[in-house]
């Protein structure tokens, strides 16, 4: 079992490694294996990113989260607001090259398309926009570049593209993940 000091160090390291979190704004304390996160954060998305970063650490018995997050004040963002915020988030807070990711928003549903070098970048782009205000869900149609076997057999690229037509749609306010056919981007 890890010591409280080791847990604190591990959580702080994970917070620093996560580009979606201002690690300097997060206080970390550990007592008897229970991690407590405190601080003043700029958004719910940053709060959730900090929680996810802490959960990447193994060996703690509990997690307490006491962040101050400013209220939304009832502002409902337009699709244009969401698209701008999503494009900014992908550019700032994901490892995906923002020039290679296209953001489309319709009725609060974000569709990400384009191509990136690897699966991690594809996932990071979706995670960067998932908890933005006004986002109802994310359809991730980003395709990772093919390497190896696909170079020898070009039909594998077509199969990979067809596979992305069944995108994972994550609801911002639902705990379950749904599978549905996705519409092709315009």
Residue pairs with C-beta under 8 A, 6 or more apart in sequence:
1 33
1 59
2 10
2 33
2 59
2 60
4 30
4 31
4 32
4 33
5 30
6 59
7 30
7 33
7 35
7 57
7 59
7 60
8 28
8 29
8 30
8 35
10 57
10 59
11 28
11 30
11 35
11 37
11 53
11 54
11 57
11 60
12 23
12 28
14 53
14 54
14 56
14 57
15 21
15 23
15 26
15 28
15 50
15 53
15 54
16 23
17 53
18 49
18 50
18 52
18 53
19 92
19 93
19 94
19 95
20 45
20 46
20 49
20 89
20 93
20 127
20 128
21 46
21 49
21 50
21 53
22 41
22 42
22 46
25 39
25 40
25 41
25 42
26 37
26 38
26 39
26 41
26 50
26 67
27 36
27 37
27 38
27 39
28 35
28 36
28 37
28 54
29 35
29 36
29 38
30 36
30 60
32 61
33 59
33 60
33 61
33 62
34 60
34 61
34 62
34 63
34 64
35 54
35 57
35 60
35 62
35 63
35 64
36 63
36 64
36 65
36 66
37 50
37 51
37 54
37 63
37 64
37 65
37 66
37 67
38 66
38 67
39 67
39 68
40 67
40 68
41 47
41 50
41 67
41 68
41 69
42 69
42 70
43 69
43 70
43 131
43 133
44 69
44 131
44 133
45 89
45 130
45 131
45 132
46 69
47 65
47 67
47 69
48 131
49 93
49 127
49 131
50 65
50 67
51 63
51 65
54 63
55 63
72 133
75 133
76 134
77 85
77 133
77 134
78 134
79 105
79 106
79 107
79 108
80 105
81 134
82 105
82 108
82 110
82 132
82 133
82 134
82 135
83 103
83 104
83 105
83 110
85 129
85 132
85 133
86 103
86 105
86 110
86 112
86 128
86 129
86 132
86 135
87 98
87 103
89 128
89 129
89 132
90 96
90 98
90 101
90 103
90 112
90 125
90 128
90 129
91 98
92 128
93 128
94 121
94 124
94 125
94 127
94 128
95 120
95 121
95 124
96 116
96 121
96 122
96 124
96 125
96 128
96 142
97 116
97 117
97 121
100 114
100 115
100 116
101 112
101 113
101 114
101 116
101 125
101 142
102 112
102 113
102 114
102 185
103 110
103 111
103 112
103 129
104 110
104 111
104 112
104 113
104 185
104 186
105 111
107 136
108 134
108 135
108 136
108 137
109 135
109 136
109 137
109 138
109 139
110 129
110 132
110 135
110 137
110 138
110 139
111 138
111 139
111 141
111 182
111 183
111 185
112 125
112 126
112 129
112 138
112 139
112 140
112 141
112 142
113 141
113 142
113 185
114 142
114 143
115 142
115 143
115 144
115 145
116 122
116 125
116 142
116 143
116 144
116 145
117 144
117 145
118 144
118 145
119 144
121 142
121 144
122 140
122 142
122 143
122 144
123 140
125 140
125 142
126 138
126 140
126 142
126 170
129 135
129 138
130 138
130 170
130 172
131 172
135 172
136 171
136 172
136 173
137 169
137 170
137 171
137 172
138 169
138 170
139 167
139 168
139 169
139 182
140 167
140 168
141 164
141 165
141 167
141 182
141 185
142 164
143 160
143 161
143 164
146 156
146 157
146 160
149 156
150 156
150 157
150 160
164 182
165 181
165 182
165 184
166 179
166 180
166 181
166 182
167 180
167 182
168 177
168 178
168 179
169 177
169 178
169 179
169 180
169 182
170 177
171 178
